[in-house]
Amino acid sequence: MEISITKPAAKWFINELNLEENDAVRFFARYGGFGGVHKGFSLALEKTQPNNAGLQVKEEGILFFVEQSDLWYFDNKNFHIKYSRKFDEIEYVIK
């Protein structure tokens, strides 16, 4: 299992969340919404520092991570974060 993020996606997060160097963004499972991995759950995010990161990647000076306690959501699959220029939005690929 690994996490990756493209440079354009990292820059999108920096602009949208007003992130500064050494900030961190956590991805986690939340109940509700539409998710592609587990029915009834979806992916959420928050700006916070890690407590016990299970996956992490640093790009453009920002740490993007998933806590150990949320790894179940990814079902032992890789988590890729991309930016879609066509739709000007983030795309999550879990496979």
C-alpha angles and dihedrals in degrees: 000000000000141000124222136174131191121234092244090052092050090050090050090055091046091054098040097044098033090238124183131201112295094020116131135215121207123205115203143164119260130186113253136025127071119308131173098215108045124020112243095022132089138184120265134177140206138181105248141118120262125260099185110355115200094183128018143165131180120217130165089357093302125113114223114192152160120218118238089245091060099049091098089073092064093054093217091304129128118261116217124182117202137171120233111212090188093060099022091231143105122269122203117206117191114182 
